[in-house]
Amino acid sequence: MAYKYIARQSELEELLPVFMSQSFWAFDTETTGLDPHKDKVLLVQIGNAETQYILDARKLHIEVLKPFFESEHARKIGHNLKFDYKMIKGNYNIDMEHLGDTYLAERILTMGKQFSGFGLDDVALKYLGRKLSKEVRSSFATGRVPTEDFSPEQIEYAARDVEVIIPVLMAQGELLLADKLAATWALECEAIPCFADMEFAGVCLDRVKWQGLIGDNLAKARSYEVELNEIASNFVQKDMFGNIYMNWSSPEQCVKILQDMHVMVPEWDRTSRKMVWRLISKSDDKTLKKVKDVHAVQLIKKYRGHMIRVNTFGTPYLDAISPFTGRLHPDIDQIGTETGRPANHSKKGSVNFLNIPREKAFRSCFTGAPDEVVETDDYSGCELRIWAEVSGDPLLCDAFQKGVDVHCYVASKLFGKEVTKKDKERALGKTLNFGAAYGMSPYSLTEKLNGDGYPITLDEGKELYRNYETDFKVGLDFLRESGLEAIRQGYLSNLMGRRRYWIIPDSTDLEKYPDGKDDNTYRARIAGIKREGGNFKIQSVNADMTKYAMILIRKYKKKYGVRTEFMNQVYDEIVTRTHKDDSESFHEAKVELMIQAAHYYLQKVPMEVEGHVGSAWTK
C-alpha cells in the first residue's frame, strides 16, 4: 500500500488539480468525535488505486479543496458518507456533492436477508478477504485535538481504511448491476446530502410549550390513575394508610384486575369457526379495543396514552437539545426499513422524529427560527394512488383521474348510493381501502369497524368484504399475486428496481414447525410474507418518490440560493423551514417539484400535494 502524509499547505494546493482530474476517489475522515457542531476533523483521507493521501487537517487549510468537494465530476466514494458530509460541513462550511456510499450499497443488496454486518470492516472482509483492525480508531475519538504528531500506526490505519473502499465498491457494483439495483443505489447516494443537511440544520423546539404539554399529560394521567385505583380497591388490598400501589402501565397488573372483574373478550375460534367469549388474557391495544365499552378499559387506554406522551415525548426531547446549537438534531437511517423508508436510529441520546403524535399541540412545538416559516407538504392519498398505478385497477384509476375523494368513491360503489365526506359510510370505505388492500380478513374488518364505532355483524362484514373484492378485483389480485411471487422466489422488485428479500420458512423443519405446513406459526409467517409482498410494491415506490422529491428540492435551493432547510421527512410528508422573504416563491416551487417527482413514477394516476405554511409544523 502506497500512501503519502501531507502536512504542508503548498503540497495540498498542488494536489487539488490531481483530485479534480480524476472521476473516482475514495474518501474518509478521522475526527475527535461524532458531533459535527463540536468535534474537529483530524485527518482527511483521499485515495485511488495507486496512492492514499493522508491530509493532516490540524496543519492544513482544508477549505482549499472546496472545488473538489463540490465537484459534480469527481465522485467521492466512502462508507457511511452522511457522517463525513456533516463533519466537513461543520468544520469548513462546505457541502459535498456527487457521493457514492458502500454502506448504502450493502444495505440495498441485502435488504431483508441481512440485519447486521454493515461496517467497513465487515464488507472489506466479505468482498476482499481483508481484515481491518479497528483498535486504533479510539485513539482519534478522544474529544480533543492532539498536539503531538500522529503515530505511524495511526497514519497507516487511516490509509488502510480508505484503500479498501473502491475495491469494495467494484465488487458491490457487479452485484448491483446483476440485480438491476444500480438506479436504486444512485437514488440513495444522491439523497445523502438531503438527510445530512436535515440532521445538521436541526429543528427548533419550543421548550416552554413542550414542558407545558408534559405537565398537562402527566396531570391527566394522574386523574385517570385515581379513578383506576378506586376500581382496583375492590380487588387489591390497601396498605395500612389506605393506599393502593398499582402500575397501570404494566400489562400483567392490568390483566389481573380485568380478570378479577371477569372481563370477557370475543375471539374467533379457528376449530369451531365461531365467535367465542373467553376471559381476557392480554391487555394490548388490539385486545382492549374488543372490550372498549368497559369503563376500566377506557380509563386504562387514556392513562397509557398520556403516560406514553410523558415518557416517550417528554423530557427525552428536552435532554436531546444540543447545547451548541440550541436545536434538536435527528439521527436518521435513510434506508431504515425493508421498503426503503427512513427510520430513526435508536441510539442513546437520540429521539425519534418519525413518530411524533399528529396532534396539533405536539407538532406546533416544532418551529423555525424567528425569521422563518415552516412549510408542511405531503402527497395526498399517496399509497392508494401508487396502488392504482402499479396494479392498473380500472376503478381506482378512474377515481383518481376524475379527482374525486377515493374513499367516498369506494363507499358509493359498495353501498349503491352517493357518499359525501360528511357521511359515515366514507369511513367504511376508508377502512376497506387501507385494510382489505393490505390483507385484512373479513373478521379483522368487522373487528376494526366495531372498534372505530361502526357496529356491524360478522355477516355484514363478510358481505362488505365480498363486495369490495368484486369491485376492486384487479387491485386485490395484484396484491395477492405479489405475495405469492414473494413466496415463490424469495424476493420482489418494485417499479424502479428496489429489491426486498424474505427468509422463507421451511415447513420440513419440524423443530420449528412440528405440524409442518399445518403448523400455526408456519402459516402465520407465510401469511405475513404475502401481506408484506403487496405492501412492499407500494411503500417502496412511496419511499423512492419522496426521496427523489427531496433531491429536486435541494437542487432548486442550491441553484437559486433559497434560504431553506429540510426540517423533517415523515413517509410522504416533507417539512421545510424557510426565511420569510423566500417562502412564498419557494413553497410554490416545492409543491411543483414534489408533483414532478411523483409523475416520474406515476404515469396513469395524477398526484396532488396538500400544503400548509405557518410558524410551526402542522397537519
TORMI-109837 format. One record per residue (C-alpha): residue in three letters; residue number from 1; x, y, z. Coordinates in steps of 0.1 Angstrom, whole numbers, plus 5000, padded with zeros to 4 digits. Example, Ala and Ser with C-alpha at 12.3 -4.5 7.8 and 13.67 -1.06 7.14 Angstrom:
BEGIN
 code pos east north   up
  ALA   1 5123  4955 5078
  SER   2 5137  4989 5071
% end
This chain:
BEGIN
 code pos east north   up
  MET   1 5000  5000 5000
  ALA   2 5014  5034 4989
  TYR   3 5004  5064 5010
  LYS   4 5016  5099 5015
  TYR   5 5012  5120 5046
  ILE   6 5005  5156 5037
  ALA   7 5011  5184 5063
  ARG   8 5023  5214 5042
  GLN   9 4998  5237 5026
  SER  10 5018  5240 4994
  GLU  11 5017  5202 4989
  LEU  12 4979  5203 4994
  GLU  13 4974  5230 4969
  GLU  14 4995  5210 4943
  LEU  15 4971  5181 4949
  LEU  16 4939  5199 4941
  PRO  17 4944  5196 4902
  VAL  18 4951  5159 4907
  PHE  19 4919  5154 4927
  MET  20 4899  5174 4902
  SER  21 4913  5155 4872
  GLN  22 4900  5120 4881
  SER  23 4864  5109 4884
  PHE  24 4867  5084 4913
  TRP  25 4882  5090 4947
  ALA  26 4878  5071 4979
  PHE  27 4871  5094 5009
  ASP  28 4872  5092 5047
  THR  29 4878  5113 5077
  GLU  30 4891  5108 5113
  THR  31 4876  5130 5139
  THR  32 4877  5138 5176
  GLY  33 4841  5126 5180
  LEU  34 4807  5123 5163
  ASP  35 4792  5158 5168
  PRO  36 4797  5180 5137
  HIS  37 4789  5211 5157
  LYS  38 4815  5204 5184
  ASP  39 4841  5179 5172
  LYS  40 4870  5185 5148
  VAL  41 4883  5168 5117
  LEU  42 4918  5155 5124
  LEU  43 4926  5137 5091
  VAL  44 4911  5137 5056
  GLN  45 4919  5107 5035
  ILE  46 4916  5108 4998
  GLY  47 4928  5078 4977
  ASN  48 4927  5058 4945
  ALA  49 4941  5025 4933
  GLU  50 4977  5038 4934
  THR  51 4980  5062 4964
  GLN  52 4963  5071 4996
  TYR  53 4968  5108 5006
  ILE  54 4965  5114 5043
  LEU  55 4959  5151 5049
  ASP  56 4966  5164 5084
  ALA  57 4937  5187 5090
  ARG  58 4953  5203 5120
  LYS  59 4980  5218 5099
  LEU  60 4962  5225 5066
  HIS  61 4935  5248 5053
  ILE  62 4912  5221 5040
  GLU  63 4890  5248 5026
  VAL  64 4912  5249 4995
  LEU  65 4896  5216 4985
  LYS  66 4862  5232 4982
  PRO  67 4861  5228 4944
  PHE  68 4868  5191 4948
  PHE  69 4842  5186 4975
  GLU  70 4816  5204 4954
  SER  71 4826  5189 4921
  GLU  72 4800  5170 4901
  HIS  73 4828  5154 4881
  ALA  74 4849  5139 4909
  ARG  75 4829  5113 4927
  LYS  76 4837  5108 4964
  ILE  77 4833  5072 4975
  GLY  78 4830  5064 5012
  HIS  79 4814  5043 5038
  ASN  80 4786  5059 5057
  LEU  81 4793  5093 5040
  LYS  82 4764  5110 5057
  PHE  83 4787  5113 5087
  ASP  84 4817  5126 5068
  TYR  85 4795  5151 5049
  LYS  86 4783  5166 5082
  MET  87 4818  5168 5096
  ILE  88 4831  5186 5065
  LYS  89 4801  5209 5066
  GLY  90 4805  5216 5104
  ASN  91 4843  5222 5102
  TYR  92 4846  5240 5068
  ASN  93 4811  5252 5058
  ILE  94 4813  5231 5026
  ASP  95 4786  5209 5011
  MET  96 4799  5177 4995
  GLU  97 4783  5167 4962
  HIS  98 4784  5137 4939
  LEU  99 4788  5110 4966
  GLY 100 4788  5072 4964
  ASP 101 4783  5051 4995
  THR 102 4794  5015 5001
  TYR 103 4774  5012 5033
  LEU 104 4742  5021 5014
  ALA 105 4752  4996 4986
  GLU 106 4754  4968 5011
  ARG 107 4721  4977 5027
  ILE 108 4704  4977 4992
  LEU 109 4720  4944 4982
  THR 110 4709  4926 5013
  MET 111 4676  4942 5024
  GLY 112 4655  4917 5042
  LYS 113 4681  4889 5044
  GLN 114 4709  4905 5064
  PHE 115 4704  4926 5095
  SER 116 4739  4933 5107
  GLY 117 4775  4933 5095
  PHE 118 4774  4966 5076
  GLY 119 4806  4982 5089
  LEU 120 4836  4989 5067
  ASP 121 4855  4961 5084
  ASP 122 4826  4937 5076
  VAL 123 4824  4945 5039
  ALA 124 4862  4945 5035
  LEU 125 4863  4910 5049
  LYS 126 4833  4899 5029
  TYR 127 4844  4912 4995
  LEU 128 4882  4914 4997
  GLY 129 4891  4889 5024
  ARG 130 4909  4918 5042
  LYS 131 4907  4921 5079
  LEU 132 4908  4957 5091
  SER 133 4919  4963 5126
  LYS 134 4898  4989 5145
  GLU 135 4919  4991 5176
  VAL 136 4935  5024 5165
  ARG 137 4901  5041 5159
  SER 138 4896  5050 5195
  SER 139 4929  5069 5196
  PHE 140 4914  5096 5174
  ALA 141 4880  5100 5191
  THR 142 4893  5114 5224
  GLY 143 4873  5146 5222
  ARG 144 4903  5168 5218
  VAL 145 4927  5178 5191
  PRO 146 4961  5163 5198
  THR 147 4992  5185 5197
  GLU 148 5017  5157 5192
  ASP 149 5024  5140 5159
  PHE 150 5003  5112 5147
  SER 151 5019  5078 5151
  PRO 152 5029  5056 5121
  GLU 153 5002  5032 5133
  GLN 154 4975  5059 5132
  ILE 155 4985  5071 5097
  GLU 156 4987  5036 5083
  TYR 157 4953  5028 5099
  ALA 158 4938  5058 5082
  ALA 159 4954  5048 5049
  ARG 160 4941  5012 5050
  ASP 161 4906  5023 5057
  VAL 162 4904  5045 5026
  GLU 163 4924  5020 5005
  VAL 164 4897  4993 5006
  ILE 165 4867  5015 4997
  ILE 166 4870  5015 4959
  PRO 167 4878  4977 4956
  VAL 168 4847  4970 4979
  LEU 169 4825  4992 4956
  MET 170 4838  4974 4925
  ALA 171 4827  4941 4940
  GLN 172 4794  4955 4951
  GLY 173 4789  4972 4917
  GLU 174 4789  4939 4899
  LEU 175 4761  4927 4922
  LEU 176 4742  4959 4919
  LEU 177 4743  4957 4881
  ALA 178 4734  4920 4881
  ASP 179 4704  4926 4903
  LYS 180 4694  4958 4885
  LEU 181 4699  4978 4916
  ALA 182 4722  5005 4902
  ALA 183 4694  5030 4899
  THR 184 4683  5025 4935
  TRP 185 4719  5029 4947
  ALA 186 4722  5061 4926
  LEU 187 4690  5075 4941
  GLU 188 4701  5068 4977
  CYS 189 4735  5083 4971
  GLU 190 4720  5115 4957
  ALA 191 4697  5117 4987
  ILE 192 4727  5116 5012
  PRO 193 4731  5154 5013
  CYS 194 4694  5158 5018
  PHE 195 4693  5138 5050
  ALA 196 4727  5151 5061
  ASP 197 4716  5187 5057
  MET 198 4684  5180 5076
  GLU 199 4703  5164 5105
  PHE 200 4729  5192 5106
  ALA 201 4705  5221 5104
  GLY 202 4683  5207 5132
  VAL 203 4649  5217 5144
  CYS 204 4638  5244 5169
  LEU 205 4617  5231 5198
  ASP 206 4596  5255 5219
  ARG 207 4608  5244 5253
  VAL 208 4582  5262 5273
  LYS 209 4553  5249 5253
  TRP 210 4568  5214 5253
  GLN 211 4572  5214 5291
  GLY 212 4535  5226 5294
  LEU 213 4525  5196 5273
  ILE 214 4544  5173 5296
  GLY 215 4527  5188 5327
  ASP 216 4492  5186 5311
  ASN 217 4496  5149 5301
  LEU 218 4510  5140 5335
  ALA 219 4481  5157 5353
  LYS 220 4456  5139 5330
  ALA 221 4473  5106 5336
  ARG 222 4472  5111 5373
  SER 223 4435  5118 5372
  TYR 224 4428  5086 5354
  GLU 225 4451  5067 5378
  VAL 226 4430  5079 5407
  GLU 227 4398  5065 5390
  LEU 228 4415  5032 5382
  ASN 229 4428  5029 5418
  GLU 230 4392  5033 5430
  ILE 231 4381  5004 5408
  ALA 232 4411  4983 5419
  SER 233 4403  4989 5456
  ASN 234 4376  4962 5452
  PHE 235 4402  4936 5442
  VAL 236 4436  4948 5457
  GLN 237 4444  4950 5494
  LYS 238 4452  4985 5507
  ASP 239 4482  4993 5529
  MET 240 4478  5005 5565
  PHE 241 4473  5041 5552
  GLY 242 4446  5031 5528
  ASN 243 4469  5034 5497
  ILE 244 4468  5012 5466
  TYR 245 4500  5005 5447
  MET 246 4492  4996 5411
  ASN 247 4513  5001 5379
  TRP 248 4487  5007 5352
  SER 249 4515  5007 5326
  SER 250 4521  4970 5335
  PRO 251 4503  4946 5312
  GLU 252 4504  4919 5338
  GLN 253 4488  4940 5365
  CYS 254 4462  4954 5341
  VAL 255 4452  4918 5330
  LYS 256 4450  4907 5367
  ILE 257 4425  4934 5376
  LEU 258 4404  4929 5344
  GLN 259 4403  4892 5351
  ASP 260 4392  4898 5386
  MET 261 4364  4920 5370
  HIS 262 4355  4890 5348
  VAL 263 4360  4909 5316
  MET 264 4353  4886 5286
  VAL 265 4367  4891 5252
  PRO 266 4352  4879 5219
  GLU 267 4377  4858 5199
  TRP 268 4374  4838 5167
  ASP 269 4378  4801 5173
  ARG 270 4395  4785 5143
  THR 271 4384  4750 5152
  SER 272 4347  4756 5156
  ARG 273 4348  4786 5132
  LYS 274 4326  4806 5156
  MET 275 4330  4836 5178
  VAL 276 4335  4826 5215
  TRP 277 4339  4846 5247
  ARG 278 4370  4840 5268
  LEU 279 4384  4856 5299
  ILE 280 4407  4884 5289
  SER 281 4444  4872 5289
  LYS 282 4462  4902 5273
  SER 283 4460  4940 5276
  ASP 284 4474  4951 5243
  ASP 285 4456  4978 5223
  LYS 286 4441  4952 5199
  THR 287 4426  4932 5227
  LEU 288 4413  4962 5246
  LYS 289 4396  4975 5215
  LYS 290 4374  4945 5216
  VAL 291 4361  4955 5251
  LYS 292 4362  4992 5246
  ASP 293 4328  4997 5263
  VAL 294 4342  4986 5297
  HIS 295 4348  5017 5317
  ALA 296 4380  5004 5333
  VAL 297 4394  4996 5298
  GLN 298 4386  5032 5287
  LEU 299 4405  5045 5317
  ILE 300 4435  5022 5311
  LYS 301 4438  5033 5274
  LYS 302 4435  5070 5283
  TYR 303 4461  5066 5312
  ARG 304 4485  5048 5289
  GLY 305 4481  5073 5261
  HIS 306 4491  5102 5284
  MET 307 4519  5083 5300
  ILE 308 4534  5074 5267
  ARG 309 4534  5111 5258
  VAL 310 4551  5119 5291
  ASN 311 4578  5092 5290
  THR 312 4585  5090 5252
  PHE 313 4579  5125 5241
  GLY 314 4586  5144 5273
  THR 315 4620  5151 5289
  PRO 316 4639  5129 5264
  TYR 317 4633  5156 5237
  LEU 318 4644  5184 5260
  ASP 319 4675  5165 5271
  ALA 320 4684  5159 5234
  ILE 321 4686  5196 5226
  SER 322 4722  5205 5215
  PRO 323 4740  5228 5239
  PHE 324 4759  5241 5209
  THR 325 4731  5250 5186
  GLY 326 4700  5250 5208
  ARG 327 4683  5227 5184
  LEU 328 4673  5190 5181
  HIS 329 4694  5171 5156
  PRO 330 4679  5138 5144
  ASP 331 4699  5107 5136
  ILE 332 4681  5092 5106
  ASP 333 4688  5059 5088
  GLN 334 4677  5068 5053
  ILE 335 4671  5031 5045
  GLY 336 4657  5023 5078
  THR 337 4631  4997 5067
  GLU 338 4629  4969 5042
  THR 339 4607  4991 5020
  GLY 340 4634  5018 5018
  ARG 341 4616  5042 5041
  PRO 342 4638  5062 5066
  ALA 343 4638  5053 5103
  ASN 344 4653  5069 5133
  HIS 345 4684  5053 5148
  SER 346 4677  5040 5183
  LYS 347 4709  5054 5198
  LYS 348 4713  5066 5233
  GLY 349 4705  5103 5235
  SER 350 4687  5104 5201
  VAL 351 4650  5110 5197
  ASN 352 4625  5097 5171
  PHE 353 4613  5124 5147
  LEU 354 4592  5100 5127
  ASN 355 4566  5091 5154
  ILE 356 4557  5125 5168
  PRO 357 4520  5125 5177
  ARG 358 4499  5141 5149
  GLU 359 4480  5163 5174
  LYS 360 4484  5200 5167
  ALA 361 4496  5206 5203
  PHE 362 4527  5184 5197
  ARG 363 4536  5194 5162
  SER 364 4532  5231 5168
  CYS 365 4561  5229 5192
  PHE 366 4585  5223 5163
  THR 367 4592  5257 5148
  GLY 368 4615  5276 5125
  ALA 369 4638  5304 5137
  PRO 370 4622  5338 5144
  ASP 371 4627  5349 5108
  GLU 372 4614  5316 5093
  VAL 373 4582  5300 5084
  VAL 374 4575  5262 5082
  GLU 375 4561  5246 5050
  THR 376 4544  5212 5057
  ASP 377 4536  5194 5024
  ASP 378 4525  5159 5018
  TYR 379 4513  5137 4990
  SER 380 4475  5132 4991
  GLY 381 4464  5096 4992
  CYS 382 4499  5086 4981
  GLU 383 4498  5049 4987
  LEU 384 4464  5044 4972
  ARG 385 4475  5063 4941
  ILE 386 4506  5041 4938
  TRP 387 4484  5010 4943
  ALA 388 4461  5022 4915
  GLU 389 4492  5029 4892
  VAL 390 4511  4996 4898
  SER 391 4480  4974 4897
  GLY 392 4462  4992 4869
  ASP 393 4429  4987 4888
  PRO 394 4404  5005 4865
  LEU 395 4380  5017 4892
  LEU 396 4408  5031 4914
  CYS 397 4425  5047 4884
  ASP 398 4391  5062 4873
  ALA 399 4386  5077 4908
  PHE 400 4419  5095 4908
  GLN 401 4417  5106 4872
  LYS 402 4383  5122 4880
  GLY 403 4398  5139 4910
  VAL 404 4371  5126 4934
  ASP 405 4376  5116 4970
  VAL 406 4386  5080 4967
  HIS 407 4371  5069 5000
  CYS 408 4337  5084 4990
  TYR 409 4341  5068 4956
  VAL 410 4347  5034 4971
  ALA 411 4318  5038 4996
  SER 412 4295  5049 4968
  LYS 413 4303  5017 4949
  LEU 414 4298  4995 4979
  PHE 415 4266  5010 4992
  GLY 416 4250  5018 4958
  LYS 417 4244  5055 4967
  GLU 418 4263  5088 4966
  VAL 419 4285  5091 4996
  THR 420 4300  5125 5006
  LYS 421 4327  5134 5031
  LYS 422 4301  5141 5057
  ASP 423 4285  5106 5055
  LYS 424 4296  5079 5079
  GLU 425 4299  5054 5050
  ARG 426 4331  5073 5039
  ALA 427 4349  5060 5070
  LEU 428 4338  5024 5060
  GLY 429 4353  5030 5025
  LYS 430 4385  5043 5040
  THR 431 4388  5013 5063
  LEU 432 4384  4990 5033
  ASN 433 4409  5009 5012
  PHE 434 4436  5007 5039
  GLY 435 4426  4974 5053
  ALA 436 4415  4950 5026
  ALA 437 4442  4963 5004
  TYR 438 4468  4950 5029
  GLY 439 4454  4916 5036
  MET 440 4427  4924 5062
  SER 441 4404  4895 5066
  PRO 442 4365  4898 5069
  TYR 443 4368  4891 5106
  SER 444 4395  4918 5111
  LEU 445 4375  4942 5091
  THR 446 4344  4936 5113
  GLU 447 4366  4940 5144
  LYS 448 4382  4972 5131
  LEU 449 4349  4988 5122
  ASN 450 4333  4979 5156
  GLY 451 4364  4993 5173
  ASP 452 4361  5025 5154
  GLY 453 4324  5030 5164
  TYR 454 4307  5015 5134
  PRO 455 4288  4984 5148
  ILE 456 4283  4957 5122
  THR 457 4278  4919 5125
  LEU 458 4303  4894 5111
  ASP 459 4279  4885 5083
  GLU 460 4277  4922 5073
  GLY 461 4315  4925 5074
  LYS 462 4318  4895 5051
  GLU 463 4293  4910 5027
  LEU 464 4312  4943 5026
  TYR 465 4344  4924 5020
  ARG 466 4330  4903 4992
  ASN 467 4316  4935 4975
  TYR 468 4350  4952 4978
  GLU 469 4367  4921 4963
  THR 470 4343  4921 4934
  ASP 471 4345  4958 4926
  PHE 472 4383  4961 4931
  LYS 473 4393  4927 4919
  VAL 474 4422  4939 4897
  GLY 475 4439  4958 4925
  LEU 476 4434  4930 4951
  ASP 477 4446  4903 4926
  PHE 478 4478  4923 4921
  LEU 479 4485  4924 4958
  ARG 480 4478  4886 4962
  GLU 481 4500  4878 4932
  SER 482 4528  4899 4947
  GLY 483 4525  4880 4979
  LEU 484 4527  4846 4960
  GLU 485 4556  4859 4940
  ALA 486 4575  4868 4972
  ILE 487 4570  4832 4984
  ARG 488 4580  4816 4951
  GLN 489 4612  4835 4945
  GLY 490 4621  4848 4980
  TYR 491 4623  4885 4968
  LEU 492 4604  4912 4950
  SER 493 4615  4942 4930
  ASN 494 4595  4974 4928
  LEU 495 4586  4997 4899
  MET 496 4621  5011 4897
  GLY 497 4641  4980 4907
  ARG 498 4644  4984 4945
  ARG 499 4645  4948 4959
  ARG 500 4635  4932 4992
  TYR 501 4643  4897 5002
  TRP 502 4625  4873 5026
  ILE 503 4638  4844 5045
  ILE 504 4611  4818 5036
  PRO 505 4603  4794 5064
  ASP 506 4610  4757 5058
  SER 507 4579  4736 5066
  THR 508 4601  4705 5068
  ASP 509 4620  4719 5098
  LEU 510 4600  4700 5124
  GLU 511 4619  4715 5153
  LYS 512 4605  4749 5144
  TYR 513 4572  4738 5129
  PRO 514 4561  4705 5144
  ASP 515 4530  4703 5123
  GLY 516 4547  4711 5090
  LYS 517 4526  4732 5067
  ASP 518 4497  4729 5091
  ASP 519 4517  4745 5119
  ASN 520 4501  4777 5131
  THR 521 4535  4795 5134
  TYR 522 4545  4785 5099
  ARG 523 4511  4795 5084
  ALA 524 4513  4829 5102
  ARG 525 4547  4836 5088
  ILE 526 4537  4826 5052
  ALA 527 4506  4848 5055
  GLY 528 4528  4877 5068
  ILE 529 4552  4874 5039
  LYS 530 4522  4875 5015
  ARG 531 4510  4907 5031
  GLU 532 4544  4922 5031
  GLY 533 4548  4914 4994
  GLY 534 4519  4935 4983
  ASN 535 4528  4962 5008
  PHE 536 4564  4964 4995
  LYS 537 4554  4971 4959
  ILE 538 4535  5002 4972
  GLN 539 4555  5015 5001
  SER 540 4589  5012 4984
  VAL 541 4577  5034 4955
  ASN 542 4564  5059 4981
  ALA 543 4599  5059 4996
  ASP 544 4617  5064 4963
  MET 545 4593  5091 4952
  THR 546 4597  5111 4984
  LYS 547 4635  5109 4983
  TYR 548 4635  5120 4947
  ALA 549 4614  5150 4956
  MET 550 4639  5159 4983
  ILE 551 4667  5157 4958
  LEU 552 4649  5180 4934
  ILE 553 4641  5204 4962
  ARG 554 4677  5206 4973
  LYS 555 4689  5212 4938
  TYR 556 4664  5241 4935
  LYS 557 4676  5255 4968
  LYS 558 4713  5254 4956
  LYS 559 4705  5268 4922
  TYR 560 4685  5298 4933
  GLY 561 4702  5304 4967
  VAL 562 4670  5298 4987
  ARG 563 4674  5302 5024
  THR 564 4656  5270 5034
  GLU 565 4664  5238 5052
  PHE 566 4648  5204 5055
  MET 567 4632  5200 5088
  ASN 568 4617  5165 5087
  GLN 569 4606  5138 5063
  VAL 570 4578  5115 5075
  TYR 571 4568  5089 5049
  ASP 572 4551  5110 5022
  GLU 573 4555  5143 5040
  ILE 574 4583  5168 5035
  VAL 575 4587  5196 5061
  THR 576 4609  5226 5054
  ARG 577 4617  5258 5072
  THR 578 4624  5289 5051
  HIS 579 4632  5325 5055
  LYS 580 4600  5346 5054
  ASP 581 4612  5366 5024
  ASP 582 4619  5334 5004
  SER 583 4590  5313 5014
  GLU 584 4562  5324 4990
  SER 585 4580  5317 4958
  PHE 586 4599  5287 4972
  HIS 587 4567  5270 4985
  GLU 588 4551  5272 4952
  ALA 589 4581  5257 4935
  LYS 590 4584  5230 4963
  VAL 591 4549  5217 4956
  GLU 592 4555  5216 4919
  LEU 593 4588  5197 4924
  MET 594 4570  5172 4946
  ILE 595 4544  5166 4919
  GLN 596 4572  5164 4893
  ALA 597 4589  5137 4913
  ALA 598 4556  5118 4917
  HIS 599 4550  5118 4880
  TYR 600 4584  5104 4873
  TYR 601 4569  5072 4888
  LEU 602 4532  5076 4882
  GLN 603 4521  5077 4845
  LYS 604 4484  5069 4847
  VAL 605 4474  5084 4881
  PRO 606 4477  5121 4889
  MET 607 4492  5132 4922
  GLU 608 4481  5160 4945
  VAL 609 4501  5177 4972
  GLU 610 4485  5192 5003
  GLY 611 4504  5220 5018
  HIS 612 4504  5245 5047
  VAL 613 4526  5274 5056
  GLY 614 4528  5286 5092
  SER 615 4550  5293 5121
  ALA 616 4553  5256 5131
  TRP 617 4550  5221 5118
  THR 618 4513  5214 5111
  LYS 619 4489  5187 5098
% end
